[in-house]
Amino acid sequence: MYHPFSIAETIKTAWDIIKKNYISLIVYSVISLIFYEVISFFTGFIVVYDNQYSQVAFVFFMMLVQSYLVLSFYKLILTLMDKEYYEFEFRDILPSLKMALSFVTIGVLYTFLIGTIIFLNLQVNSYPMLSKVLDKLEILGVGYLLIRSIFCLCFIVDEDSGPIESLKQSFYITWNNFFKVVGLILIVVGFIALLLIIINLIITLLFDVDSSSYVAKIAAIFWFALSFPLVQVMIMVSYRKLVYSHKDLDDDVSETL
């Protein structure tokens, strides 16, 4: 039976998925983080930092690596959500080159947007009042765009959509649920912040952070391993529920296969 998008139902479903698959999610998160750091470390020996073209190539390459890691994690979540309905292999969670390039394209578009905003700010620096008003409008505008486009990567991995198409689709499913999505984001951010505070208190009480820098690094990895899967699962579950809601379908996977 069809029912509208609900924050409470989304959190419940996401929590059920995390409980059933947390080991797989946390292991994949840590492996992805280590892989990214290793690639970044070895690539640093190759890049000539006084060469502008080399720097651009390095940034593009790392964006491509990051796109594969993030999109593969999204595909893993989708696969784990549906795994009881079909068999899957490791290759099923690997994104295609088209998906990775779509991710990079969206990243470039947002980079261009931020660059344009910075350029505008530089032009009005001599007008303090105008600069303050513009800053607030820019924050609201960018925040609005990020929230409306938050599910574009979900469409890329789930429907193999292109960059512009995925942005349009994300805008479409968030149109009548904008404030619910904002509420869900605030809840997740609040939980992650609380988790960070708790980990920081534990580390501060048990260890001398100033003399042991590795402790802070381990704590950061631990926080990442806990928070990253939670955020990504929440995004993917919200995406699926919003899509099914707009299609007038039940968000129970068994009803839609």
N, C-alpha and C positions, 0 to 999 in steps of 0.2 A: 504494500500500500504506500502510495506517495505521501511524503511529508516534507515540509520546508526545512531549510538549513537551520540547524540549532547548534549553538555553542556548547551546551551541556552534552548533547549527543556526540558531537565531534570529539570532545575531550575524552568521553567514555570509550569511544571506538579506538582512538589513538592510544589510549592507555592499555587497552586489551591487546593491541598489536605489539606494543612495546614489551609487555609482559611475556608474550609468547615467543618473541624473536629477539630479545635484547642482546643475547650473547652474539648472535650473528651480526647485529647492527653495531655493537660496540667494537667487535673485532675488526669489522670492515672499516669503521671510522679510524681506528688507530693505525691500521695498515695503510689507509689512504694518506693520513697525516705524515707517517714516516716516509712513504714513497715520495710525496711531494717535497719533503725536506731534503731527501737524498738527491732527487733530480735537480732541485734548486742549487744544492751544494756543488755537485759536479759540473753543472752548467756554468757556474760562476768562474770556473777555471778556463772556460772556453771564450767567454764574452770579453771583448775589448771595450772597456768602459769609456775610453776617450773617443770611441768611434760611434757616431750617432746612429748609423744604420745597424750596427751590432746591438746597440741598446734597444732599438725598436724591435729587432728580430727576437731578442731575448724576452721582452715583454709579451710579444705575440705568442711565442712558444710556451711560456709559462701560463698564459691564459688558456691555451689549447690543452695543456696538461691538466689544469684546474677544471676545465670544462668536462674532460673525460671522467675525472674523479667524482665531481658533483653529480653529473648526469647518470653515471653508473650507480651511484648511491640511490638516486631517485628510482632508477629501474629496479634496483634490489628491493626497495620498499614496496613497489607495485607488485613485484613477483611474490614477495612474502605475504602480501595481502591476499593474493589469489592462489597461492601454491597448493591449497587443498583441492583445487579444481582441475589442475593439470600438472604434468611433470615439467621440470625445467632444468637447463644446464647452465654452467657458468657463462657461456657465450651469450646466453639470453639477456644478461644484465649489462653487456658491453654496448655502449652507444655507438652509433654510426658516425662517420666523419661529417655527414651532413648535420647531424644533431650538434656535434661539437662546434662546427662553424656557425651554426645558428646562435649558440650560446655566446661565442666570441663576438658576433655581430651585435647582439643586444648589449654586451659589455662595452663595445666601441661606441654605440649610440648614446649610452648613458655617460660615457667618458666625454664625448663631444658636448653633451648637454651641460655637464659640470664645468667643462672648460669655458663654455659660452657664458655661464653664470659668473665665473671668476673674472672673465674679461669685462663684463658689465659692471661688476663691483669696482674694478680698478678705474673705470671711467667716471664713477660718481663719488670717489673717495673724498673729493674736495667739497662735497655737499653732505654734511653729517646727517641732517634730518632725512634727506632722501635716501641716504645709504642705509639708515636704520629701518626705514619702511620697506625698502627693497629686500633687505636681508630676511625680514619676517615673511614677506610674500614668497621669496625663493624657498625658504624652509618648508612652508606650507605646500607650495607647488610641487617640490621634489618629493616630499613625503606622500602627497596624494598620488603622484605617478607611481611611486614604488609600491604602494599598497594595491593600487589597481592592477599593476603588472606582476604581482607577486607569484601568480600561478603560470606565468609564461613558460617556465622550464618544465612544468608538469605536462603541458600540452606538447612540448618538444619531444619528451621521452615517451609519452603515451599515444600520441597521434601523429608523431613525426612531422609536426607543423614547422613551417619556416619562421624566421624571426619576427617579421611583421604580422603574419597570421597568428602566431602564438600570443603576441601582445594584444591583438584585437580580441582574441578568444578570452584572455584573462580579464580584459576590460568588460567584456560582455557578462561573464558569470559573476562579477563583483558589483554590477550596476545596482541591483536591488538589495544587496547585502553588505554594503560598504561599512556601515557602522558595526555590524556583527563581526566582520573581519577585523576591524580595528579593535574591538573588544577582545577578540581571541588573541590578537597580537600582544595586547597589553598584559593579558593573563600569562602568556608564555614568557614575555620579557620579565615580568615580575618574578616568575618562578626561577628563571635562569639567574636573575640578580640575587635572589635569596640563596640559591645554591652556591653562588660565588662567595657570598658573605659567610656561609657556613664552612665552606672549605678553607677560606682565608682564616677564620677563627681557629679551626682545628690545627692548621699549619702553624699559626702564630703561637698557640699554646704548647705544642709538642716539639717544635723545632726552632732553631735559631736561623731565621731566613737570611739575615745579613751575612752570616759566615758560610752559609750553604746555599749557593745559587741554584744548585741542581734540585733542591727541594722545591723551589718555586716553579721550576720547569716541570717537574713531575706533577705538581699540583695543577699547573695549567693544562697538562695533557689529560689529567684525570677529569678536570672540569669540562674540557672539550669532549671527552669520551661520553660524558653523561648528558651534556646539553645538546650537542650536535645532532645525535639521533632523534632526540625528543623534538627539536625544531623541525627537522625534515619530515618526520612521520606526521606531525601536526599539519604541515603544509600539504602533504600528499593526501591525507584523509580529508582535509577541508576541500581540497580540489575535487576529489571524487564525489563528495556529498553535494557540492555546488553544481557540478556537471549533471548529476542525476536529478537534482532538484529542478534544474532548468529544462531537462528533457522529460519531466513528468514521470520519472522512473523511481522505483525504490532504490535506496543506496545499499541494499543487501546484494552482494555480488552474485549470489546464486539466482537472483531474480533477473539479472541482466545478461547472463551468458547464454 
